[in-house]
Amino acid sequence: MSQYVENLVLIPGLNNTKQAWSGVMEALPASVNKYAVDVPAMTDINQIAEELLNTLPETFHLAGHSFGGFIALAMLEMAPERISGLSLIGTNANAEKEEVRELRKKAIARALSGEYEEMISAASHRTFHPDNLGNEDLQILRKQMIEDYGVERYAAHAEATMNRPDRSKILTEVDIPYLFVSSIDDIIVPLESTKEMLQYAPKAEFVIIENSGHLIPLEQPKALAVEMLPWLEKK
């Protein structure tokens, strides 16, 4: 019988609430205590990481999707003794590129001027795989998450993303089980960007999820859960 880790913490990406992990949680073993979190509206990655660490179990496996991956890396840097394994999904360990920073500043300004929901909804074709754009259940959940997430949280998290440091080095310094996950059709964080982290954690498992865009936990929760199972057995 497989012996899985006791605790698993799941951090969602930008414009996502903890509901993004609901399908993954349902597909994972009941024996694992799962803590999907909502990320507080703070403008600094380190402050977010510290706030979350104050509320979580003493030790846990940690999974972060996209923006959640940036937070997960900060948590690993702050408290490596508490994190028994790290999965980074549709994300990377790099700092923001200058040209992207400028685009993000404009997006924040648009959101604060009243265009938040319209702007994020209009980008669905970039975040979802084409086959999933017509999935009504997914689109309803996505719309609800955008409403629940809200413009204040978006502006705060976009600023935090924009000012994040490069944390590639921490992957070399902390020897734990790593699982890196990507999709060929991820436009937001291309596969090669996620795969680059293998330079710093060469023993990491790297897997590709089919028929998904950027929102892997939402679009392919069962497939992601299957790929996470061997990692959840490693301590």
N, C-alpha and C positions, 0 to 999 in steps of 0.2 A: 504494500500500500504506500502511495506517495506521501511524503512528509513535506508539507509546505510551510513557508514562513508564517509567523503568527499574525503580523500586522502589515498592511499595505496602504500607503498614502498615495492619493491620486490628485494631481493638480491640473486644472483645466487651462486652456489657452485664452488668448485675447478674445473678448466678446462672448466667452462661454462661461456658463455657471457649472456647478458640480453635476448638473443633470447630463452633461456631455458624457459622463462616465457610466450612466445608469445601465446601458446595455452590456458594457464590459463587466461591471460588478455582478450582474445577473448570470453571466457566463462563467465566472470564476468560481472556484470551490467555496462552499459554504463555510469550510473550516478556517478560511482566512478572514481576519477582521479587516474590513475595508473602510477607509476614511477618505471619502471624496470631499474636497474642501472648496468653499467659495473664497476667492482671493480678495482681501480688503482693498479699499480704494486708497492706496498709498502711492506716492510718486518715486519711491526709491526701492529697488530690488532688495537691498539688504534689510531694510525695515520690514518689508513684506515677509522675507525669510525668517527673521527673528520673531515676528508676530505669530507666524504659523508654528514655529518650533515650540513656542510656549504653550500650545494647545494640543500637541500630539503625543503619542506614546513615547516611552523612553527609547525604544529601538524599533526600526521599521524598514521595509523595502519601500522605495520611493519611485514613483513614475510621474513624469511631467511632459505634457504635450505643448509644443510650441512655446508661447510665453511662459507656460508652466515649467518648461525645461530650464529657462533662465533662472527661475526661482529655485528649482531643484538643485541647480549647480551652486547657487549661493548658499543653500542650506548645507550642502555637502562640504563647502569650504568652511562654514561656521562650526559645524558639528559632525565631523566625519565619524566619530565614535558611535553616533546614534543611527547611522544609515548603513544597513546591512547589504543593500544592493540598489543599483540605480538604473532605471529605464528612461531613455530620452527618445521621444516620439515626435517626428516632424519638427525637429529643432536643431540647433547647433550651439557651440560654445563660444562663438565669436562675438566681438563688440559690433555695434551698429555701424554700417558704412555711412560715410558722410552724405552721399547722395540720397540714401534712404532716410537719413535724419531730416533732411529738408522736406521730403515728401510727407514724412510723419507730422512735422510741424503744421503743414497745410491741412492735413487730415484732422488734427486736433482743433484747428481754428474752425473748420467746417462743422465739426461735431458740436462745438460750443455755440455756434451760430444758429443751431436748430436743425441741422441736417443729419444728425447721428443715425437714426434708424433707416432713413432713406439711403444714406451713403453705404452703410454696412450691408443692407439688403441687396443693393445694386451690385455688390461684389460677389454675390453667390456663385456666379459662373467661374470665378477664380478660386474659390475655396472648396467647392464640391467637384467630384468626378462628374462628367456629363451624364452618366447613367443614373446618377442620384439626384439630379436637379428636378426630376419629375416624381420623386418619392414624396408623396403628400405628408406622410407621418414625419419624415425627417424635416421637411420644410416647416411644418407646424411647430415642432420642437425647437428648431433653430430660431424661428420668429419669437417664440416665448422667451428663449434665453436672451435674445437681444433686448427685449423689453425689460426683463428682470435685471440684466447686467447694467444697463443705463449709461447715460452720457458721462456722468461724474466718474464712474469707474473706468470707462473707456479712456477719458482724457488722462487720468492718473496713470493708468497702466501703459498707455502709449508713451507718456513721458518717461516712465521707468524703463521701458524697452529701449527707448532712444538713447538713454544714458548708461546702459549696462556696460560693464567692463568685459574684456576677453577673459574667459575662465577655462581655456583649454588645458592649462597647466595642472589644474586640480585633478583632472582625469588621470594624469601620470602619477600624481602624488598619493592618491588613495586607491589601494588595491582591494576592490570589491567586485562582485559580479555585475557586469554591465550588459545591458541590452539596448541596442540602437535600432529604431524602427523608422522606415520611410516608405514612400510610395513613388513609383515612377511618374505618376501624374500629379505630384504635388508641385504647384506653381509658386506657392508662397515661400516654402523652404525646400528648394530642389534636393533631390536624392543625394547628389554629390556633396552638397553642403553638410548633410547629416553624416554621410560616410566619411568625411574628412576627420571626424573625431576618432576614427580608428588609428590615426597617426599617434594619438596620445594614449589610447587604451587598446593596444593591439590584440588583447585577449578577449575583447568584447564580442558578443554575438551581434551580427548585423542581419536584419531580416527585412524583406520587402513585402508589403501588403498590396494585394491586387485589387483593382476596381475601387480605388479610393483616391480622392483628392487630398487636400490638406487636413481635413477633419477626420482623421483615421479612427479615433475612438467613437465618433458618432456614426460614421459611414460603414465601418466594418468591425463592430464590437466583438463579434464571435471569433473572427479570424485573428484579431489582436489578442484576445484572451488565450487562444490556442498557442500563440507564439510566446506569451508571457509565462505559461505554465512551467517549462523547464527552468526558467530564470527564478521563479518563485520557490523552486526546490533547492536553490543554491544559497548557502549561508556563509 
